């Protein structure tokens, strides 16, 4: 019978909807959303602040800890007063009875209802600890207007955690549930002040506070207009609500860094909006844990410019931001060494003609400089050599979730922004890379498969077990060498923004700009943090000057200035080898390479081929090239010579004054230079569309060629008809009719080259 008496209470006393609340990693409130019923009612909190507990007990129920749910003396006195008055003028309710009344919301204040509260309060006292009952009251008592519970009240009226309230503030809130209408500004404040001060006097009389504290507390003003609750990570809050609606959640956010990053975004947005650039996002990741310490999903503002869009999660054109992943992949697979020369010449692949951002070409450029300078043509050449399907598969393994169409859908433009990814996924790759590199020594050269894991924004994340294997995705040495290239970023001297990015902290960073200036990216990493920034317009509108280097990078470096300076990543020596490479070609040295450098490269780099650019040539005493047909072998000097193909040489010699062309053959010696002549344009079997000029006539086709001996005269023929000749600068324009044609070039020595091409009337 006793068991039945106890358990007739509802399983849940309070089922009202509650606010969705998020705290930072130290428990500080950073966001709250009103409950579905329009009330500021925080989720139940078992902890009741000591000052508020002392105040509420002295004001409402001084015998709370000694009675069984009802206070007989108080109840009898209240009953006598109500009977003699003919109406309810005194409650006499204990805190326990008030908890029952709050749970039975909407019930009238009748003698029958009071009796029911009395019975249920005693039942609750049998099964529920006193502190739990007190927490029920503190979490559900009305505090005026649409404010329910001490947690919401402390923030709405005083703007801080209830544990940090003063005695005056705690006393004010303690008297409010008894008369919640007194809180409204300008209404009955004298009554509220008098009630608060009487409670302070009572606390002094009971010895809970001293006289000085009482007097000082009485001087504190009452709260005025309700305050807005913190909302410093609104887009993260939206993300959390999807699975935690009506709950209080502790996040991994660092409140200080979040507020400072908000400020940085706000300041840059103030400048960017004059160029009609309205949106920006930033995220900071703790490398070791994967915890998100800052999440700014967008700039603050109205929905007019899409400021409610969480850009961190939104797929956007990647621009050049994937280039380091290709570079790291090729290093890891032993396809290149860091300084391997890559072609940087005008290129057309299946109708696609990539261009460098500066519309210039170097002939050849080292792979690491192609990355640090973000050159498109060499990177496309690298992707072509590596294999589109292979790189696409690597991106899948790196968990770039929005690159989910077949490789052929993207084509080679996948590396220049032809695919979409999110700031969330991109920063996750960098965090996984940095974590892998940090742990290489810890795991004695092995790899923890669980070092590749998603970001986390909740503190209740369970630690992942270690799964050690010999390899995982990308080698640590390749990551290290990729980061080495990214800290040596080299921008054009006329880039005025570059001077702002100098500093004494090493940061591996990369920018990206999508086609049409729609998306500006910047991502950087140190051993401790990864920072990602996106700038643009949520609706995809492009703007002049919206580039990674000018719009996103300044924000990136301002954010890194907030973070502590750190030492750099340790070199993974166990996965690197010291080898000799040709200084000029960056390839593994042969016997004829001079000069050579001894450098550390990834172990897989030992699979790369030896230098192909050095040739062994034979010179006479005057420096002319000779052969055994015209010179005694004993009189020859044998020398290794750095030689580029004619087209590469034509561009390269204008950028590197140290480049020395092959010496000419002596007049009595036959030239064995089998490829002195090359065509730059058109490509083999090219289809050429000739646009209409302003005059209404069709323009000319401009053909280009290169010869190892620049002063040589070239003779041009179209369809076996002689057209003209060029010397030194081998460019010629032709008016050509539609259809198939053959271009033939012949030099003075009889070397020739032939190329088929087609003139079409529509651009393909």
C-alpha positions in Angstrom: 0.0 0.0 0.0 2.9 2.3 0.8 4.5 1.5 -2.5 1.3 2.4 -4.3 1.1 5.6 -2.3 4.6 6.6 -3.4 4.3 5.7 -7.1 1.1 7.4 -8.0 3.2 10.4 -9.0 3.7 10.9 -12.7 6.9 9.5 -14.2 7.8 13.0 -15.3 6.5 15.9 -13.3 7.4 18.5 -16.0 6.9 17.9 -19.7 6.8 21.4 -21.0 9.0 22.2 -23.9 12.3 23.7 -23.0 14.8 26.1 -24.7 17.6 24.8 -26.8 20.8 25.9 -25.0 24.5 25.6 -25.8 27.5 26.2 -23.6 31.1 26.6 -24.5 33.8 24.1 -23.4 33.9 25.6 -19.9 30.2 25.7 -19.4 29.6 29.3 -20.3 26.3 30.1 -22.1 26.9 31.0 -25.7 23.5 30.5 -27.2 19.8 29.9 -26.3 16.6 29.5 -28.4 13.2 30.1 -26.9 11.0 27.0 -26.3 8.2 26.0 -28.6 5.6 27.5 -26.3 7.2 30.9 -26.4 8.8 30.6 -22.9 12.4 31.1 -21.9 12.6 27.8 -20.0 16.0 26.2 -19.8 16.3 22.4 -19.5 16.1 21.1 -16.0 19.2 21.7 -13.9 20.0 19.6 -10.8 22.4 22.2 -9.5 20.8 25.1 -7.5 23.2 28.0 -6.8 23.9 28.3 -3.0 22.9 32.0 -2.7 19.6 31.4 -4.5 19.0 28.3 -2.4 19.5 30.2 0.9 17.3 33.0 -0.3 14.4 30.9 -1.6 14.3 28.8 1.6 14.3 31.8 3.9 11.6 33.5 1.8 9.4 30.6 0.9 9.9 27.7 3.3 12.3 28.1 6.2 11.5 24.6 7.5 12.1 23.0 4.0 14.8 20.6 5.2 12.8 19.4 8.3 9.2 18.9 7.2 7.7 15.9 5.2 6.3 18.0 2.4 3.8 20.0 4.5 4.4 22.5 7.2 1.6 21.8 9.7 1.8 25.2 11.5 2.0 27.2 8.3 -0.8 25.2 6.7 -3.1 25.6 9.7 -2.5 29.3 9.9 -3.2 29.7 6.2 -6.3 27.6 6.4 -7.7 29.7 9.3 -6.9 33.0 7.5 -8.6 31.7 4.3 -11.7 30.4 6.1 -12.2 33.6 8.1 -11.7 35.7 5.0 -13.9 33.6 2.7 -11.2 33.5 0.1 -7.6 32.5 -0.4 -5.4 35.2 1.1 -2.5 33.0 2.3 -1.0 30.0 0.6 0.9 28.3 3.4 2.4 26.1 0.7 5.8 24.5 1.1 8.3 24.4 -1.7 7.3 20.8 -2.2 3.7 21.8 -2.6 4.6 24.6 -5.0 6.5 22.1 -7.1 3.3 20.0 -7.4 1.3 23.1 -8.2 3.7 24.1 -10.9 3.6 20.6 -12.4 -0.3 20.7 -12.4 -0.4 23.9 -14.3 -3.7 25.4 -15.1 -5.5 24.1 -12.0 -7.5 26.6 -10.0 -6.6 27.7 -6.4 -9.3 25.8 -4.5 -9.4 24.0 -1.2 -9.7 20.7 -3.1 -6.6 21.5 -5.3 -4.7 22.5 -2.1 -5.6 19.2 -0.6 -4.4 17.3 -3.7 -1.1 19.3 -3.6 -0.7 18.4 0.0 -1.1 14.7 -0.6 1.1 14.6 -3.7 3.8 16.7 -2.0 4.1 14.1 0.8 4.3 11.3 -1.7 7.1 13.1 -3.5 9.0 13.7 -0.3 9.1 9.9 0.3 10.7 9.1 -3.1 12.6 12.3 -4.0 15.7 13.9 -2.2 15.2 17.4 -0.9 17.9 18.8 -3.3 16.0 17.3 -6.2 12.8 18.9 -5.1 14.5 22.2 -4.7 16.0 21.9 -8.3 12.5 21.2 -9.6 11.3 24.4 -8.1 14.3 26.5 -9.3 14.0 25.2 -12.8 10.2 25.7 -13.2 9.2 28.7 -11.0 7.8 31.7 -12.9 10.1 34.8 -12.9 7.9 37.3 -14.8 6.7 37.5 -18.4 7.8 34.5 -20.4 10.8 33.7 -18.1 10.7 30.4 -16.3 13.4 29.0 -14.0 16.4 30.5 -12.3 18.8 29.8 -15.2 16.8 31.7 -17.7 16.0 34.4 -15.2 19.7 35.0 -14.3 20.5 35.6 -18.0 17.4 37.6 -18.9 17.7 40.0 -16.0 21.4 40.0 -15.2 23.2 38.6 -18.2 25.2 36.0 -16.4 25.3 32.5 -15.0 23.1 32.1 -11.8 26.2 30.9 -9.9 27.7 34.3 -10.4 24.7 36.3 -9.0 25.3 38.6 -6.0 23.2 38.3 -2.8 21.0 41.2 -3.9 20.4 39.7 -7.3 19.7 36.2 -5.8 17.3 37.8 -3.3 15.5 39.7 -6.1 14.9 36.5 -8.1 13.9 34.6 -4.9 11.0 36.9 -4.3 9.8 37.0 -7.9 8.0 33.6 -8.1 5.7 34.9 -5.3 4.8 38.0 -7.4 6.3 37.7 -10.9 4.4 40.7 -12.2 6.6 43.0 -10.1 9.6 42.6 -12.4 8.3 44.6 -15.3 10.1 47.9 -15.8 8.4 50.9 -14.2 5.7 48.7 -12.6 5.6 48.2 -8.8 9.4 48.4 -8.5 9.0 50.0 -5.1 7.1 46.9 -3.9 9.8 44.6 -5.4 12.5 46.6 -3.8 10.8 46.4 -0.4 10.3 42.7 -0.7 14.0 42.2 -1.7 15.3 44.3 1.2 13.1 42.5 3.7 14.6 39.2 2.6 18.1 40.6 2.9 17.3 41.7 6.4 16.0 38.2 7.2 19.2 36.7 5.8 21.3 39.0 8.1 19.1 38.1 11.1 19.7 34.4 10.4 23.4 35.0 10.2 23.6 33.9 6.5 25.1 37.3 5.5 26.8 40.0 7.7 25.6 43.5 8.2 28.0 45.1 5.7 26.9 42.7 3.0 23.3 43.4 3.7 23.7 47.2 3.5 25.8 47.0 0.3 23.3 44.6 -1.3 20.5 47.0 -0.6 22.3 49.7 -2.7 22.3 47.5 -5.8 19.7 48.5 -8.4 16.9 46.3 -9.6 17.0 44.9 -13.1 15.3 46.9 -15.8 14.6 45.8 -19.4 15.2 42.1 -20.0 18.4 41.4 -21.7 19.1 39.5 -25.0 20.6 36.1 -24.4 24.0 35.4 -25.9 24.0 34.1 -29.5 27.6 34.1 -30.5 27.6 30.9 -32.6 24.1 30.9 -34.2 24.9 28.7 -37.2 26.5 26.0 -35.0 23.5 26.3 -32.8 21.2 25.5 -35.8 23.4 22.5 -36.5 23.1 21.2 -32.9 19.3 21.7 -32.7 18.8 19.2 -35.4 19.5 16.4 -33.0 19.4 18.1 -29.6 16.3 20.2 -29.7 15.2 21.4 -26.2 18.4 20.2 -24.6 21.3 21.9 -23.0 24.5 20.9 -24.8 28.1 21.5 -23.9 30.1 22.3 -27.0 33.8 22.4 -27.8 33.7 26.1 -28.6 36.2 28.4 -26.9 34.1 31.4 -26.1 37.0 33.9 -26.2 38.2 32.7 -29.6 34.6 32.6 -30.9 33.9 36.2 -29.9 37.3 37.4 -31.3 36.7 35.6 -34.6 33.2 37.1 -34.8 34.8 40.5 -34.4 37.4 39.8 -37.1 34.7 38.6 -39.5 32.6 41.7 -38.7 35.5 44.1 -39.3 36.4 42.5 -42.7 32.8 42.4 -43.7 32.5 46.1 -43.1 35.1 46.6 -45.8 34.0 43.8 -48.1 30.4 44.9 -48.4 31.5 48.1 -50.2 32.4 45.7 -53.0 29.0 44.0 -52.6 30.6 41.0 -50.9 28.2 40.1 -48.2 29.1 36.7 -46.7 32.1 35.1 -45.0 32.7 32.1 -42.8 35.6 30.8 -40.6 36.3 27.7 -38.6 39.2 26.8 -36.2 39.9 23.2 -35.5 42.1 21.7 -32.7 44.3 19.3 -34.5 44.8 16.8 -31.7 41.2 16.3 -30.8 39.4 17.4 -33.9 37.4 19.7 -31.7 35.9 22.8 -33.3 36.9 25.8 -31.1 35.4 28.5 -33.3 32.5 28.2 -35.7 31.4 31.3 -37.6 29.0 30.0 -40.2 28.3 33.4 -41.8 28.4 37.2 -41.3 25.7 38.8 -39.2 22.8 40.4 -41.0 19.4 40.0 -42.5 18.2 37.2 -44.7 18.4 39.5 -47.6 22.0 38.5 -48.4 21.7 34.9 -47.2 23.3 35.6 -43.9 21.3 32.7 -42.4 23.0 30.2 -44.7 25.6 28.1 -42.9 28.4 28.5 -45.4 30.7 26.1 -43.5 28.4 23.2 -44.5 27.6 24.5 -48.0 29.3 23.0 -51.1 31.2 25.7 -53.0 33.5 25.6 -56.0 36.9 24.7 -54.7 39.1 26.9 -56.9 42.8 25.9 -56.3 42.2 24.6 -52.7 42.6 20.9 -53.8 46.0 21.4 -55.4 48.0 20.4 -52.2 46.1 17.1 -52.1 47.3 16.3 -55.7 50.8 17.3 -54.8 50.8 15.2 -51.6 49.3 12.2 -53.5 51.9 12.3 -56.1 54.7 12.5 -53.5 53.2 9.6 -51.5 52.9 7.4 -54.6 56.4 8.2 -55.7 55.3 10.0 -58.9 57.5 13.1 -58.3 60.1 14.6 -56.0 59.4 18.1 -54.6 61.6 19.9 -57.2 60.8 17.7 -60.2 60.4 19.9 -63.2 56.9 20.2 -64.6 56.0 21.6 -68.1 54.6 25.1 -68.0 53.8 25.9 -71.6 50.6 26.7 -73.5 48.5 23.5 -73.3 45.3 22.3 -74.8 43.8 19.0 -73.7 40.7 17.6 -75.4 39.6 21.1 -76.2 40.4 22.4 -72.7 43.0 25.2 -72.5 44.1 26.0 -68.9 45.7 29.3 -68.2 47.9 30.5 -65.3 46.5 33.3 -63.2 49.2 35.7 -64.6 48.7 34.5 -68.2 52.5 33.8 -68.4 54.5 30.7 -68.8 57.9 29.6 -67.4 58.6 26.7 -69.8 59.2 24.4 -66.8 58.8 24.9 -63.1 59.5 22.7 -60.1 56.5 20.9 -58.6 56.8 22.7 -55.3 56.8 26.1 -56.9 53.9 25.1 -59.1 52.0 24.5 -55.9 53.3 27.5 -53.9 52.6 29.8 -56.8 49.3 28.1 -57.6 50.1 27.7 -61.3 47.3 26.1 -63.2 49.0 24.8 -66.3 51.7 22.7 -64.4 49.1 21.4 -62.0 46.9 20.3 -64.9 49.9 18.5 -66.4 50.6 16.8 -63.0 47.0 15.6 -62.8 47.2 14.3 -66.3 50.3 12.4 -65.5 49.0 11.1 -62.2 45.6 10.1 -63.6 42.2 11.6 -63.1 40.5 8.4 -61.9 43.3 7.8 -59.4 43.1 11.3 -58.0 39.3 11.1 -57.8 39.6 7.9 -55.9 42.0 9.5 -53.5 39.6 12.3 -52.8 36.9 9.7 -51.9 39.3 8.2 -49.4 39.9 11.6 -47.9 36.2 11.9 -47.2 35.4 14.9 -49.5 31.7 13.9 -49.3 30.3 16.3 -51.9 32.7 15.2 -54.7 30.4 12.3 -55.3 30.0 12.2 -59.1 32.1 10.0 -61.4 35.6 11.3 -62.3 34.6 11.9 -65.9 31.9 14.3 -64.8 34.5 16.7 -63.4 37.4 16.1 -65.9 40.8 17.7 -65.4 39.0 20.9 -64.1 38.5 19.1 -60.8 41.8 20.5 -59.7 40.9 24.1 -60.6 37.4 24.4 -59.1 35.4 22.1 -61.3 34.2 20.3 -58.2 32.4 21.5 -55.1 33.4 20.9 -51.5 32.6 22.6 -48.2 34.8 24.4 -45.7 33.8 21.6 -43.3 35.3 18.9 -45.5 38.4 20.8 -46.6 39.5 21.7 -43.1 38.8 18.2 -42.0 41.4 16.9 -44.6 44.0 19.3 -43.3 43.3 18.4 -39.7 43.6 14.7 -40.5 46.9 15.4 -42.3 48.3 17.4 -39.4 47.2 14.9 -36.9 48.8 12.1 -38.9 52.1 14.0 -39.0 52.0 14.9 -35.3 51.5 11.2 -34.4 54.1 9.7 -36.7 56.8 9.7 -33.9 54.3 8.7 -31.2 53.3 5.5 -33.1 56.9 4.7 -34.1 56.4 5.2 -37.8 53.0 3.5 -37.9 49.6 5.0 -38.7 46.5 5.2 -36.6 43.6 4.6 -39.0 41.4 6.6 -36.6 43.5 9.7 -37.0 41.2 10.3 -40.0 38.0 11.3 -38.3 35.4 14.1 -38.7 35.4 17.3 -36.7 33.6 17.3 -33.4 31.6 20.1 -31.7 30.2 18.2 -28.6 32.2 17.5 -25.5 30.6 14.1 -24.8 32.5 12.5 -27.7 33.9 9.1 -26.9 37.7 8.7 -27.5 38.5 6.6 -30.6 40.5 3.4 -30.2 43.9 3.2 -31.8 44.1 1.1 -35.0 47.7 0.9 -36.0 48.7 0.0 -39.5 51.8 0.3 -41.7 50.1 3.0 -43.9 47.1 5.2 -44.2 46.0 7.2 -47.2 49.0 9.7 -47.5 52.5 9.1 -46.1 53.6 11.4 -43.3 56.7 12.4 -45.2 54.6 13.5 -48.2 52.4 15.6 -45.8 55.5 17.1 -44.4 57.0 18.0 -47.8 53.6 19.4 -48.9 53.5 21.7 -45.9 57.1 22.7 -46.6 56.0 23.9 -50.0 53.0 25.7 -48.5 55.1 27.7 -46.0 57.2 28.9 -48.9 54.3 30.6 -50.7 55.6 32.9 -53.3 53.3 35.6 -54.6 53.9 38.1 -57.4 55.9 41.2 -56.4 53.1 43.4 -57.5 50.6 41.8 -55.0 50.2 44.6 -52.5 48.5 42.4 -50.0 51.5 40.1 -49.5 53.3 42.5 -47.2 50.5 42.1 -44.6 51.1 38.4 -44.2 54.6 38.4 -42.9 55.1 37.1 -39.4 57.3 34.9 -37.3 55.0 32.0 -37.2 55.2 29.1 -39.7 51.9 28.4 -41.3 51.3 26.0 -44.2 48.5 27.8 -46.1 46.8 27.8 -49.4 44.3 30.0 -51.1 41.7 29.3 -53.8 39.6 31.4 -56.1 36.7 29.9 -58.1 35.9 30.7 -61.7 34.1 34.1 -62.1 35.4 35.3 -58.7 32.5 33.7 -56.8 34.4 31.9 -54.0 37.5 33.0 -52.1 39.2 30.4 -49.9 42.1 30.3 -47.5 43.1 27.3 -45.4 46.1 27.1 -43.1 47.6 24.8 -40.5 50.1 24.7 -37.7 50.8 21.6 -35.5 48.1 22.8 -33.1 45.3 24.4 -35.2 43.7 24.3 -38.6 42.0 27.5 -39.7 39.6 27.7 -42.7 38.1 30.8 -44.3 35.6 31.3 -47.1 34.5 34.7 -48.5 31.9 35.4 -51.2 28.2 35.8 -51.8 25.8 33.0 -50.7 23.8 33.4 -53.9 26.9 32.8 -56.0 27.3 36.3 -57.4 30.9 36.9 -58.4 32.6 40.2 -57.7 35.8 41.7 -59.1 38.7 41.4 -56.6 37.0 38.5 -54.8 40.1 36.3 -54.6 41.6 34.0 -52.0 44.7 36.1 -51.6 42.9 39.5 -51.3 39.7 38.6 -49.5 40.2 35.4 -47.5 43.9 35.3 -46.6 43.8 38.6 -44.5 41.1 37.0 -42.4 43.1 33.8 -42.1 46.1 35.6 -40.8 44.1 37.8 -38.4 42.7 34.6 -36.9 46.1 33.0 -36.6 47.3 36.1 -34.7 44.8 35.1 -32.0 46.4 31.7 -31.6 49.6 30.9 -29.7 52.8 30.7 -31.6 54.2 27.1 -31.9 57.2 25.1 -33.0 56.9 23.4 -36.4 56.1 19.8 -37.3 58.9 17.3 -36.7 60.4 15.8 -39.8 59.4 12.1 -40.1 63.0 10.9 -40.6 62.0 7.2 -40.5 60.1 7.7 -43.8 62.6 9.9 -45.6 65.9 9.2 -47.4 68.8 11.5 -48.2 69.5 11.4 -51.9 71.4 13.4 -54.5 69.3 15.3 -57.0 70.1 17.5 -59.9 69.8 21.1 -58.8 68.4 22.2 -62.1 65.9 19.4 -62.8 65.0 18.4 -59.3 65.2 14.7 -60.4 67.5 12.0 -59.0 71.0 12.7 -60.0 73.0 10.8 -62.7 76.7 10.8 -63.3 76.5 13.7 -65.7 74.4 16.0 -63.4 76.1 19.1 -62.1 75.6 20.7 -59.7 73.9 18.3 -57.4 72.2 18.8 -54.0 71.9 16.3 -51.2 68.3 16.5 -49.8 65.8 14.5 -47.8 62.9 13.2 -49.8 60.1 10.8 -49.2 61.1 7.1 -49.3 58.6 6.5 -52.1 60.5 9.1 -54.1 63.3 6.5 -54.7 60.9 5.1 -57.4 61.1 8.3 -59.5 63.2 8.1 -62.7 66.7 9.7 -62.9 67.2 13.0 -64.5 66.1 13.1 -68.2 67.1 16.7 -68.8 70.9 16.3 -68.7 72.7 15.1 -71.8 76.3 14.1 -72.3 77.7 16.3 -75.1 81.2 16.5 -76.7 83.1 19.7 -77.1 86.3 20.7 -78.9 88.8 23.0 -77.4 86.9 26.1 -78.7 83.6 25.0 -77.1 81.9 23.8 -80.3 79.9 20.6 -80.3 81.6 17.8 -82.1 81.3 14.1 -82.7 83.6 11.2 -83.7 83.1 11.9 -87.4 84.8 15.3 -87.2 87.0 15.1 -84.2 89.4 12.7 -82.5 87.8 11.4 -79.3 91.0 12.0 -77.4 90.7 15.8 -78.1 87.1 16.0 -76.9 85.8 17.4 -73.6 82.8 15.4 -72.3 80.4 17.4 -70.4 76.9 17.0 -68.9 74.5 19.8 -70.1 71.0 20.8 -68.9 68.8 20.7 -72.0 65.1 21.5 -72.3 62.9 20.7 -75.3 62.6 23.6 -77.7 59.2 24.9 -76.6 60.0 24.6 -72.9 63.4 26.3 -73.6 61.8 29.1 -75.5 59.8 30.2 -72.5 62.3 29.1 -69.8 65.3 31.2 -71.1 63.3 34.4 -70.6 62.7 33.6 -66.9 66.1 32.1 -66.0 69.1 34.1 -67.1 71.4 31.3 -66.0 70.1 28.9 -68.6 72.7 28.2 -71.2 71.6 26.8 -74.5 73.4 24.0 -76.2 76.6 25.1 -78.0 76.3 24.9 -81.8 78.0 22.2 -83.8 81.2 23.0 -85.4 80.7 23.8 -89.1 82.3 20.5 -90.3 80.3 18.4 -88.0 76.8 17.1 -88.7 74.1 18.0 -86.2 72.5 15.1 -84.4 70.0 17.3 -82.6 66.9 15.3 -83.6 64.3 17.8 -82.2 65.5 21.3 -82.7 62.1 22.4 -83.9 58.7 22.3 -82.2 55.3 23.8 -82.8 53.6 25.6 -79.9 50.3 26.2 -81.7 48.3 24.5 -83.0 48.1 21.2 -81.2 47.9 18.0 -83.3 44.5 17.7 -85.0 43.3 20.9 -83.4 39.9 22.3 -84.3 40.2 26.1 -84.6 37.3 28.5 -84.6 38.1 32.0 -86.0 36.0 34.7 -84.3 34.5 37.6 -86.3 36.3 40.9 -85.6 34.8 44.3 -85.1 35.1 45.0 -88.8 32.8 42.1 -89.6 35.6 40.1 -91.1 37.1 36.8 -89.8 40.3 37.2 -87.9 43.6 35.5 -88.5 45.0 32.3 -87.0 48.2 33.0 -85.1 50.6 30.1 -85.3 53.7 29.8 -83.0 56.8 27.7 -83.2 60.1 27.4 -81.3 63.6 26.5 -82.5 66.5 25.7 -80.3 68.6 28.1 -82.4 66.6 31.2 -82.2 68.4 33.0 -85.1 67.4 30.2 -87.5 65.0 31.1 -90.3 61.8 29.1 -90.5 59.8 28.6 -93.7 56.1 28.3 -93.4 53.8 26.3 -95.7 50.0 25.7 -95.7 48.8 22.8 -97.7 52.2 22.6 -99.5 52.0 26.3 -100.5 54.8 28.5 -99.3 53.4 31.4 -97.1 56.4 33.1 -95.7 59.4 33.0 -93.3 60.2 34.1 -89.8 63.5 34.7 -87.9 64.1 35.0 -84.2 60.4 35.4 -83.3 58.5 32.6 -84.9 54.9 33.7 -85.0 52.8 34.2 -88.2 49.1 35.0 -88.8 47.1 33.4 -91.6 43.7 34.0 -93.1 42.5 30.4 -93.7 39.2 29.0 -95.1 37.1 26.4 -93.3 38.1 22.8 -93.7 41.1 20.6 -93.0 44.6 21.9 -93.6 48.3 20.9 -93.2 50.9 23.2 -91.7 54.5 22.4 -92.6 57.6 24.2 -91.1 61.2 23.8 -92.4 64.3 25.3 -91.0 67.6 26.2 -92.8 69.1 22.7 -92.1 66.1 20.9 -93.6 64.5 19.9 -90.3 60.8 19.9 -90.7 57.6 19.4 -88.7 54.0 18.8 -90.1 50.7 19.3 -88.3 47.1 18.7 -89.3 44.4 21.0 -88.1 40.8 22.0 -89.0 39.1 25.4 -89.3 35.4 25.2 -88.1 32.6 27.7 -88.3 31.3 27.1 -84.8 33.2 27.2 -81.5 33.3 23.8 -79.8 
